Amino acid sequence: QVQLVESGGGLVQPGGSLRLSCVASGRSIIISTMGWYRQAPGKERELVATIQRTESTNYADFVKGRFTISRDNAKNMIYLQMNSLKPEDTAVYYCNFQNIIYGNYWGQGTQVTVSS
């Protein structure tokens, strides 16, 4: 089993920044693909960014140049630095652990609200 706990969400004005964190327990993230997804009210969950074991990253087009995903294997954590936030970035953000052997796990989510 893998447990994921997100933190760092909150209310921010348009143009502002937030840094989300996700700490994993139960398995080392070094063996997995880690990612951030988000779900806005009335919409399906969508990919925001992923980071591979090789540190290779992938971003959704709508966050390229604004968000940065990173990982700290020693702390078993991943981060999402979000800059130039827009109202349409408002959503619950979820941390994800993917491993072909150990499975697919989700955190409970952290709310990000971008509003003036």
Contact map, one row per residue, 1 for C-alpha under 8 A:
11100000000000000000000001100000000000000000000000000000000000000000000000000000000000000000000000000100000000000000
11110000000000000000000111100000000000000000000000000000000000000000000000000000000000000000000010000000100000000000
11111000000000000000000111000000000000000000000000000000000000000000000000000000000000000000000000000000111000000000
01111100000000000000011110000000000000000000000000000000000000000000000000000000000000000000001100000000111100000000
00111110000000000000011100000000000000000000000000000000000000000000000000000000000000000000001000000000001110000000
00011111000000000001111000000000000000000000000000000000000000000000000000000000000000000000011000000000001111000000
00001111100000000001110000000000000000000000000000000000000000000000000000000000000000000000000000000000000001000000
00000111110000000111100000000000000000000000000000000000000000000000000000000000000000000000000000000000000001000000
00000011111000000111000000000000000000000000000000000000000000000000000000000000000000000000000000000000000001111000
00000001111100000100000000000000000000000000000000000000000000000000000000000000000000000000000000000000000001111000
00000000111110000000000000000000000000000000000000000000000000000000000000000000000000000000000000000000000000011110
00000000011111011100000000000000000000000000000000000000000000000000000000000000000000000000000000000000000000011111
00000000001111110000000000000000000000000000000000000000000000000000000000000000000010000000000000000000000000000111
00000000000111110000000000000000000000000000000000000000000000000000000000000000000111100000000000000000000000000111
00000000000011111000000000000000000000000000000000000000000000000000000000000000001111000000000000000000000000000000
00000000000111111100000000000000000000000000000000000000000000000000000000000000001110000000000000000000000000000000
00000000000100111110000000000000000000000000000000000000000000000000000000000000111110000000000000000000000000000000
00000001110100011111000000000000000000000000000000000000000000000000000000000000111000000000000000000000000000000000
00000001100000001111100000000000000000000000000000000000000000000000000000000011110000000000000000000000000000000000
00000111100000000111110000000000000000000000000000000000000000000000000000000011110000000000000000000000000000000000
00000111000000000011111000000000000000000000000000000000000000000000000000001111000000000000000000000000000000000000
00011110000000000001111100000000000000000000000000000000000000000000000000001110000000000000001000000000000000000000
00011100000000000000111110000000000000000000000000000000000000000000000000111100000000000000000000000000000000000000
01111000000000000000011111111000000000000000000000000000000000000000000000011000000000000000000000000000000000000000
01110000000000000000001111110000000000000000000000000000000000000000000000010000000000000000000000000000000000000000
11100000000000000000000111110000000000000000000000000000000000000000000000000000000000000000000000000000000000000000
11000000000000000000000111111000000000000000000000000000000000000000000000000000000000000000000000000000000000000000
00000000000000000000000111111111000000000000000000000000000000000000000010010000000000000000000000000000000000000000
00000000000000000000000100111111110000000000000000000000000000000000000010011000000000000000000010000000000000000000
00000000000000000000000000011111000000000000000000001000000000000000000010010000000000000000000000000000000000000000
00000000000000000000000000011111100000000000000000001000000000000000000000000000000000000000000000100000000000000000
00000000000000000000000000011111110000000000000000011000000000000000000000000000000000000000000011100000000000000000
00000000000000000000000000001011111000000000000001111000000000000000000000000000000000000000000011100000000000000000
00000000000000000000000000001001111100000000000001110000000000000000000000000100000000000000001111000000000000000000
00000000000000000000000000000000111110000000001111100000000000000000000000000000000000000000001110000000000000000000
00000000000000000000000000000000011111000000001111000000000000000000000000000001000000000000111100000000000000000000
00000000000000000000000000000000001111100000111110000000000000000000000000000000000000000000111100000000000000000000
00000000000000000000000000000000000111110000111100000000000000000000000000000000000000000011110000000000000000000000
00000000000000000000000000000000000011111011110000000000000000000000000000000000000000000011100000000000000000000000
00000000000000000000000000000000000001111111100000000000000000000000000000000000000000000111000000000000000000000000
00000000000000000000000000000000000000111110000000000000000000000000000000000000000000000010000000000000000000000000
00000000000000000000000000000000000000011111000000000000000000000000000000000000000000000000000000000000000000000000
00000000000000000000000000000000000000111111100000000000000000000000000000000000000000000000000000000000000000000000
00000000000000000000000000000000000000110111110000000000000000000000000000000000000000000000000000000000000000000000
00000000000000000000000000000000000011110011111000000000000000000000000000000000000000000000000000000000000000000000
00000000000000000000000000000000000011100001111100000000000000000000000000000000000000000000000000000000000000000000
00000000000000000000000000000000001111000000111111000000001100000000000000000000000000000000000000000000000000000000
00000000000000000000000000000000001111000000011111000000001100100000000000000000000000000000000000000000000000000000
00000000000000000000000000000000001110000000001111100000111100000000100000000000000000000000000000000000000000000000
00000000000000000000000000000000111100000000001111110000111000000000100000000000000000000000000000000000000000000000
00000000000000000000000000000000111000000000000011111111110000000000111000000000000000000000000000000000000000000000
00000000000000000000000000000001110000000000000001111111100000000000000000000000000000000000000000000000000000000000
00000000000000000000000000000111100000000000000000111111000000000000000000000000000000000000000000000000000000000000
00000000000000000000000000000000000000000000000000111111000000000000000000000000000000000000000000000000000000000000
00000000000000000000000000000000000000000000000000111111100000000000011000000000000000000000000000000000000000000000
00000000000000000000000000000000000000000000000000111111110000000000000000000000000000000000000000000000000000000000
00000000000000000000000000000000000000000000000011110011111000000000100000000000000000000000000000000000000000000000
00000000000000000000000000000000000000000000000011100001111100000000000000000000000000000000000000000000000000000000
00000000000000000000000000000000000000000000001111000000111110110000000000000000000000000000000000000000000000000000
00000000000000000000000000000000000000000000001110000000011111110000000000000000000000000000000000000000000000000000
00000000000000000000000000000000000000000000000000000000001111110000000000000000000000000000000000000000000000000000
00000000000000000000000000000000000000000000000000000000000111110000000000000000000000000000000000000000000000000000
00000000000000000000000000000000000000000000000100000000001111111110000000000000000000000000000000000000000000000000
00000000000000000000000000000000000000000000000000000000001111111110000000000000000000000000000000000000000000000000
00000000000000000000000000000000000000000000000000000000000000111111000000000000000000000000000000000000000000000000
00000000000000000000000000000000000000000000000000000000000000111111000000000000011110000000000000000000000000000000
00000000000000000000000000000000000000000000000000000000000000111111100000000001111000000000000000000000000000000000
00000000000000000000000000000000000000000000000000000000000000001111110000000001110000000000000000000000000000000000
00000000000000000000000000000000000000000000000011100000100000000011111000000111100000000000000000000000000000000000
00000000000000000000000000000000000000000000000000100010000000000001111100000111000000000000000000000000000000000000
00000000000000000000000000000000000000000000000000100010000000000000111110011110000000000000000000000000000000000000
00000000000000000000000000000000000000000000000000000000000000000000011111111100000000000000000000000000000000000000
00000000000000000000000000011100000000000000000000000000000000000000001111111000000000000000000000000000000000000000
00000000000000000000000000000000000000000000000000000000000000000000000111111000000000000000000000000000000000000000
00000000000000000000001000000000000000000000000000000000000000000000000111111000000000000000000000000000000000000000
00000000000000000000001110011100000000000000000000000000000000000000001111111100000000000000000000000000000000000000
00000000000000000000111100001000000000000000000000000000000000000000001111111110000000000000000000000000000000000000
00000000000000000000111000000000010000000000000000000000000000000000111100011111000000000000000000000000000000000000
00000000000000000011110000000000000000000000000000000000000000000000111000001111100000000000000000000000000000000000
00000000000000000011100000000000000100000000000000000000000000000011110000000111110000000000000000000000000000000000
00000000000000001111000000000000000000000000000000000000000000000011100000000011111000000000000000000000000000000000
00000000000000001111000000000000000000000000000000000000000000000111000000000001111110000000000000000000000000000000
00000000000000111100000000000000000000000000000000000000000000000110000000000000111110000000000000000000000000000000
00000000000001111000000000000000000000000000000000000000000000000100000000000000011111000000000000000000000000000000
00000000000011111000000000000000000000000000000000000000000000000100000000000000011111101000000000000000000000000100
00000000000001100000000000000000000000000000000000000000000000000000000000000000000111111100000000000000000000000100
00000000000001000000000000000000000000000000000000000000000000000000000000000000000011111100000000000000000000001110
00000000000000000000000000000000000000000000000000000000000000000000000000000000000001111100000000000000000000000100
00000000000000000000000000000000000000000000000000000000000000000000000000000000000011111110000000000000000000011100
00000000000000000000000000000000000000010000000000000000000000000000000000000000000001111111000000000000000000111100
00000000000000000000000000000000000001111000000000000000000000000000000000000000000000001111100000000000000000111000
00000000000000000000000000000000000001110000000000000000000000000000000000000000000000000111110000000000000011110000
00000000000000000000000000000000000111100000000000000000000000000000000000000000000000000011111000000000000011110000
00000100000000000000000000000000000111000000000000000000000000000000000000000000000000000001111100000000011111000000
00011100000000000000010000000000011110000000000000000000000000000000000000000000000000000000111110000000011010000000
00010000000000000000000000000000011110000000000000000000000000000000000000000000000000000000011111000001111000000000
01000000000000000000000000001001111000000000000000000000000000000000000000000000000000000000001111100011110000000000
00000000000000000000000000000001110000000000000000000000000000000000000000000000000000000000000111110111100000000000
00000000000000000000000000000011100000000000000000000000000000000000000000000000000000000000000011111111000000000000
00000000000000000000000000000000000000000000000000000000000000000000000000000000000000000000000001111110000000000000
00000000000000000000000000000000000000000000000000000000000000000000000000000000000000000000000000111110000000000000
10000000000000000000000000000000000000000000000000000000000000000000000000000000000000000000000001111111000000000000
00000000000000000000000000000000000000000000000000000000000000000000000000000000000000000000000011111111100000000000
00000000000000000000000000000000000000000000000000000000000000000000000000000000000000000000000111100111110000000000
01110000000000000000000000000000000000000000000000000000000000000000000000000000000000000000000111000011111000000000
00110000000000000000000000000000000000000000000000000000000000000000000000000000000000000000011110000001111100000000
00111100000000000000000000000000000000000000000000000000000000000000000000000000000000000000011100000000111110000000
00011100000000000000000000000000000000000000000000000000000000000000000000000000000000000000010000000000011111000000
00001100000000000000000000000000000000000000000000000000000000000000000000000000000000000001111000000000001111100000
00000111110000000000000000000000000000000000000000000000000000000000000000000000000000000001110000000000000111110000
00000000110000000000000000000000000000000000000000000000000000000000000000000000000000000111100000000000000011111000
00000000111100000000000000000000000000000000000000000000000000000000000000000000000000001111100000000000000001111100
00000000111100000000000000000000000000000000000000000000000000000000000000000000000000101110000000000000000000111110
00000000001111000000000000000000000000000000000000000000000000000000000000000000000011111100000000000000000000011111
00000000001111000000000000000000000000000000000000000000000000000000000000000000000000100000000000000000000000001111
00000000000111000000000000000000000000000000000000000000000000000000000000000000000000000000000000000000000000000111
